[in-house]
Structures are given as C-alpha cells and as structure tokens.
Amino acid sequence: MSPAILALIMLAIIVFFILFEKQLKIPMNFVLFTIPVIFSFLMGYDLTQTSNFILTQLSTVMNQTGYMLLFGLIYFVMLTETGMFDVMVNAVMKIIGNRLNVVGIMVLTTVLGAIAYLTANMSTTYLIVFPIVIPLYKKFKIDRDFAFIICQTAVAAMCWLPWGIGVIMSAMMAGTDAETLAAASIPWGLCFIPAIILQYVYFAWRHKKEHGTLGLPEGAEAEADNAEGAKEKEFARPDLFWVNFLVFILVIVALAVFKVPSYLVFVAASMVTALINYPKNFGQIWNKAGMTFFNVLIMLFAICFYLAIFNAAPEDGSKMSMVASLAQLLESIFPAFLLNYMHIIFLLLAVPIIYFVPYQLYNALYPLFISVGAAFGLSPIMIIAPFVCNLALATSVTPMNSATFVGCSLIEEEVGPYTRHAAPIMFVTNIVVILTAALFGVFHF
C-alpha cells in the first residue's frame, strides 16, 4: 500500500479520535504515541528504524523548543508565584481606576503580544503576556479564551520578523533570504488590523451580553482582593517586586535584543529568581514550578512521534515519506482548472486543516505550491508570503501543537474546549485577513 494511502488512513483515525475524544475518553497523547508507530510498521519499517526516526525528531524538537519550554515555564511559574504580576495589575488599576474596561484590556493584550513576539517565539510570547493580563481577565470576568485568541492574532500579525524560525524555514523553501520574505510579508501583517478590530467588537458584544457591562462587574473587586489575599499566603514576595521586575526586564532584553539562546536565559533567570525569593525553600518552589511542564512535555513527545512517522523515509531514498507521497497524490488528483488557485485554497482552509494535522505538513507542501504556481507565472515569494502570517493563526487552535498546551496551561483552560471554541473564530479571522489583502491588492493571484 502506498505511503499516501496509509497517511490518509492514519489521518482519518487521528481525526476520529480528536472529534470524539470526549466520548471515547482516550487521551490524545496516548493516540499519538501508538497510532503512528503502528503505521510505521505497516510502511515496512522495523522497530530499530522506527525508533531512529522518533529519536531524531525528538532531538530536533527538544533542541529547537523543548528546553526553552521547560525552563521558560519554570521561570514564569516562579515569577507568577512571587506576585510580581499581581502587583503590576493592582498598580495599573489604581492609576486607571474606572477608566479601564474590557476593550482597554483587549487592546493591552494585543500590544503586549506584539511586543513580546519580538522574541520571535510563540511559547515565549505566551509566557510573557499571559501572566500579566490573565489577572485582569479574571478581575473583569472576561472569558480567558479571548486572551489567547487576541494574543495569537497579534503574534500572527508580527510573524514576518526575519529572525523568526518560521520565516527562515519558509525563506529556504522559497529559495530566498529571510529579509526579502519578511519585507513581502509585512503588508500581510498590516491586513490583520481590521480583523483585530472586529475581534474586539465581537468579544465586547459577547461580554456585555453576558455581564451587562464593559466595566468592572459588580462584586468583582472584592472577589479579586480575596483571591489575591489567598495567593499571598505562601510564595508571594511583594517586597522583592523591583528585584524581580529588573530580572524580568533583563530576560526580555537578552531574548529580543541580544538574541541569547532562550533556554540559557530561562535557566539563569529561574536560578536567580529562586535564590533571591526562596533561599530557604528552594526545592519546594522548583518542584511546584517543574510540575507545570509535565503535561506539556508528554504532549510534545507525542507530537514528535506523529511528525517522525509522517516524515519517515530511509536515507537512501528507496521509499517515499508519507508527506512526499501525499504531495504527489494531491498534484495528480487536483482539478486542472483549480491548480493555479491551489495555494489560495490551502490558505483559506489552513485553520480547519491544521486543527487535525501538524502545521509542518504545510511546510512540506511549499515546494508543490511553488512548482504549480510557477507554471502560472507566480514567483515563490508570491506563493509563500501569505502563509507566513496567516498560518500562525491556525497553530494556536490545534491540539497538534505543543505551544497550544503552553498557552492553555497559562490561561488555566483545558486544550480541548479551548481549541473547539477558538477554531471557528480563527477561521473567520483568517478569511477577513485574506479578503482585506485582496481588497488592498496585497494578495497576488
């Protein structure tokens, strides 16, 4: 059986488990650990080959993001426990008072998300933004899913940064340099502005419909104060606010300005924060912070199993990978009259497709889009530039991306309910961005 057919069967099984996860009560990470291994055997690979594929993928992912996630989560859990973000929120509330409302908080989320993404890493952005804004969302009783959606839309609008790994990889696919692709993608980032405003309007309407006001709900002040008082019993260190804030600023500068490897920055910051704030219970705070990473780590490994088998192919080229075989099948069955619109169709359907399959699948299809587009006079830049920003919308609303688990752990929501809630909103957002780009002549087709 061809790798393409096996890939389609495997995808169908994975989609089935995603759609009926609640009814079947089978953890998604268990499915991703077992199903791809079975299909590796069906493709004719033995246990040693399968193991090598998986270990290679694990090594790649851990080197790229795994260690950053580990120490980044530990650092920001520690920082949240110190109460630094609570002090900042309370200070903002005292200064702004009744002038701060739901719309203002959403705008703040966008601004912080755009600034934090100067680090060019989604997980790092979540780690910076959510501890700051989530206390405000709780105080105003705003749906915390809104925070994730708004932040991710801001991130997507900024995804053209030439030092981002996504831009670099896409530029390699397009046969150009990151700076050239970034310049072509900036107009796409600007096309997100109407979509962001429409999100504000929609979320504000939903919030007011539920709570009757865009201001501070009645009784919310007392509830927030009680919650803060409970938090300050054990690990809060408000007297060390300025020390912790200085370390936090140094972390941002090291990541965004000096481009120090993120895992080294977070290792150092975690050590310093623990030693300054908890010299007598160092182990206790490390244990509490470290547990946050466990679920993310398990899902990260599960996704690696999935990706490894999807891309598995012997070095001698004797067999095609599932991804390569799928691309070949797609080109052969795609209607001829739609070939010149292939990349547009996949761009429009990015959110629902990536909900079920890893976004890396799109990266693997770039050469196909480019070769088809070339036959119709479209340059590689014209084909790839639209995906740079728009694909980022989809990557936050799929259980196939480890960063989604990081964000959900920080907003204190379950991944399944969040992705089911956010995916339709991001699908509409993606359509709005594409229509805006077409209206202003940014989209070339």
Buried (B, 14 or more C-beta within 10 A) or exposed (E): EBBBEBBBBBBEBBEEBBEEBEEEEEBBBEBBBEBBBEBBEBBEBEEEBBBBBBEBBBEBBBEEBBBBBBBBBBBBBBBBBBBBBBBBBBEBBEEEEEEBBBBBBBEBBBEBBBBBBBBBBBBBBBBBBBBBBBBBBBBBBBBBBBBBBBBBBBBBBBBBBBBBEBBBBBBBBBEBBBEBBBBBBBBBBBBBEBBBEEBBEBBBEBBEEEBEBBBBBEEBEEEBEEBBEEBEEEBBBEEBBEBBBEBBEBBBEBBBEEEBEBBEBBBBBBBBBBEBBBEEBEEEBBEBBBEBBEBBBBBBBBBBBBBBBBBBBEEEEEBBBBBBBBBBBBBEEBEEEEBBBBBBEBBBEBBBBBBBBBBBBBBBBBBBBBEBBEEEEBBBBBBBBBBBBBBBBBBBBBBBBBBBBBBBBBBEBEBBEBBBBBBEBBBBBBBBBBBBBBEEEBBBB
